């Protein structure tokens, strides 16, 4: 076998290995070979997975067909097997038209489809019924954020709306750093901010990814459908500590979530004065402040 055909076989191993790794990563559910997306627990983002799968399938078909065609040409027209010199032609206008029109049509169809997907997750913000009590009328109001995430080097600061269901009021509840909680099967609207540099808030299990731009506020929404603990990561290089800017997203029952908020609220607001105020407590002689005298 000639070296040219040996090289062609080595070239063929690339698409075979790539396709094999793709299938392994897609089918493996756990372990180091599970290279696929985690389970989608956000029903509002189902179309994101569908769009991703369509695009990946198109790319995969083109990749395999192109690789096999290149291998076939390298194998068939190896110099040692074809002593006749190559003949060059100007081109084929019909083929050029087809391989221009077909990709253009595919891209236009994908663009039209992605408009809907983008609108679902970035534009069509959840609304609340207005004074008339009917959703879908002119007096509808955007649903206010019930939590806020502030990205800063190198952590996530969390804040929840209090009893008034409004952020930036006196009863806001300060959450735990790097830990966001959410009730199961409840649609939530959140506010994202950056305190210093550009960050990118990403919860893979929700398919929720949004840049956090200093000086602006981004609104996001989701509905977590499966209890558990999931990753929060920053996907924007934000400094030397970017690698450790990880957090936890905890989905729990509505009762557990209410208990969690109440625990945070008590730790933040409640104080015990059963024994009087600190100024009323007796002071031991050793703790008496020294009094300066002037002679």
N, C-alpha and C positions, 0 to 999 in steps of 0.2 A: 504494500500500500504506500502511495506517495505521501510526502510530507504535506502536500496541499490538502489531501483528503483527511489526513490526521488532524490538521488544523480545522477543517470544516466540522469534524466530529466534536472537537473541543468547543467550537462555537455553538454547536447544537446543545451542548450540555448546559449552557447558560439559560435558555428558555425552559429546559426541562427542570433544572434546579429551581428557577424562579417560580414556575407553576407549582412544583411540589411544595415549596415553602409556603406559598399562598394557601394551598389546600390544607396543609397541616395547621397553619395558624388559624384558619377559619373553623376547622373541625375540633381542635383541641379546646377543651373547656377550662383547663387549669394547668398549672405548671409553667416552666420556662418557655414552652413552645406555644403557649396561648397568646399569640401576638395580635389577636383581633380585638375589636372594641368589646368592652364589658357589656353586660346585658343592659338594654335600654329600659329604664324604669319611668320614663316620662312619656305618657301617652300623647302629649302635645307636640312631641318631636319625632313621631313615627316617620313622617315624610323625609326627615333628614337622612335616616338610614336608607330609605328607599332610593333617594336621589344618589346617595353615595354608592349603593350597590349597582345602579344603572350605569353610572360613570365608570366604575371599576370594571364592570363586565365589558363595556365597550373598549376600554383600554386593554383589557386582557385579550380580547379577540384580535385587536390590531397587533398587539405584541406577538402573539403566537403565530398569526398568519405571516407577518413580516419576517419573523425569525426563521420559520420553516422555508419561506421563499428564498431568503438569503442563503440558508444552508444548501438548498437544492441547486442554486446557481453555483455556489462554491464547489459542490461535489461534481456536478455535471460538466462544468467547464474548467476543471482543473487543468493546468498547463501541461502536465505530463501525459494526460489522457487525450488532449486535443492539440496536436502539433500545428494545426492551422491557425494562422494569426487572427486575432479578433477583428471584427468589422464594426465600425461605429456608424450609427445612424443619427439623424437630426432629432427625431422624436416622433411621438404619435399624438396629434392634436386631440383626437377623440378620447384617448386615455387620460390626457391631461385635464380635459374638461370634466370627465367623470370623477377623477380623484380630487378635483376641486369642489365640484357640486355636492358630492355625497358628504364629505366632512362639513361643508357649510350648512347643509340641511340638518345634520345631526346636532351641530352646535346651536342652531336657531331653536330646535325643539328643546334642547336642554335649557337654553336661556329662558324660554317661555315657562317651562316647568319650574325652574328655580325661582322665578318671580313669586309663585304661590308659596313655595317653601320659605322663602325669605320673609314674605309678608306674615306668615303664620307665627314666626318666632321673633320678628323684629319690628313689625309695623302694626299689626292688628292687636293692639294692647287690650287686655280685658277691660270691660266696661261694667259700670253699675247703673241700675235704673235710677232715673231722676225723680223729681217730685211727683210725677204721675204714676210711679210704681211699675211702669212698663219698660222692659228692656227693648232697645231698638228704635227708640224715639229720639227727638231732637234734644231733649234735656238730659240725655245720658251723660254720666261723668266717668272719666278714667278711674279705674280702681287704684287707690293710693297704695304705695309700698308698705308692706308690713314688716320688712327687715331691711337692714343696710349692711353692706360689706365695704369696708375701707381697706384698700391695699396700701401697704407701706413697707419700706425696706426693714425687715423681710418677714412679714407676718400679715395675717388677715384679722382686722378688728371687726367685731360683729355687734350690731345693735338691733333690738326688736322694738316694735311699737307697743305702747302700754295699753291700758284699758280704753283709751280714747281712739285706738286703732289708727293713730297718726304719728308719723315720725317727727322729730325736731320739736317735741313738746316736753313738758316737765316730767312726765311719767315714763319716758323712754327707758327701756331695760337694757343694760349693758350686758352683752353676752361674753362667753369665754373666748379667749384669743384662739384663732385657728380652728374653731369648732362651730359649725352652723347646724342648727336643728330645724326640722320641718315635720309637720304632721302628715300622716299618710292620707292619700286621696283628697287632698285639699289644694286647690289652686292658689299659689302664692305669687305675689308681685314683689320684686325686690329692687333696691337702689344700689348701684355700684359707683364708688368714687376712688380716686387715687390721691394719696396724701403727699406724694413727693414726685415720683417718676412714673413712666408708663408701665402698667402691669396688664396682665391678661388673666381673667378669672375663668377657670375651666373645671367643670364637674363632668367627667366623661360619661358617667352613668345617666346623666340627664341630657347629654348632648348639648349642654349649655356652655358656650364659650363667648366671652365678650371682653374687648379691650377696655381698660380703665384709664381714662385720659385725665390728667391733672386739670383742674378748673372746670370740669364738666361732670354731669351725672348721667349714667346710662340706666335705663329701666329694663328689667328682665322678668320673665315669668315662667313658671313650670308647675308640674303636678307630679309629685313622687308617688309611685304606686306600690312600692315594695319596701318593707322595713329592712333596715340594715345600716351598715357603716360603709361609706364610700369615700373616694379620694377627692380632695380639692388641690389643684396644682396651679402654678403660675406658668404660662406658656409664652411669656415675653421676657427676654433677657433684661433684668432690672438692676443688675449690680453683682458684686462679688458673692453675695449670699443668696442669689437666685435659686441655686440648687436645693436649698433647704426650705424654700417657701411653700410648705405643704400644709394641708389642713384636713379636717374630717367633716364629712357631711353625714349627719345622723338622721335617718327617717324612722319615726316611731308613731305609735298610735296617738290619736288626738288627746286622749286622757294623759298619756305620758308626756306629751308636749306641753300641755297646760300645767302639769306638775313641775316640769323643768323650768318653765317661765316663772312660776310662783316661787320656786327656790331661788332663782336669780333675783327676783324682785325683793324678797325678804332680805337677802344678803346685802342688797344695795340700799334699801330704804328703811327697813325696820331697825330700830334701836331699842334696847331695853333700859328703862330708867326705874326699874322696880326698887333699886337701892338709892334713889335720889340722883341728883346730878353730880358730876365729878367734883364740883366745888363744895358740895355738902359733906363730902367724906372726911372723916378725921385724918389728920396728918400726924404721923409719928414724930417724936422729938428729933430723931435723926434726920427727918426729911424737912424740918422747919427751915425756911429760908434764912440765910444770914442777913442781919440788919446792920448796916454800917452806921457808926456813931461819929460825931464830929466833936472833937475836944476844943 
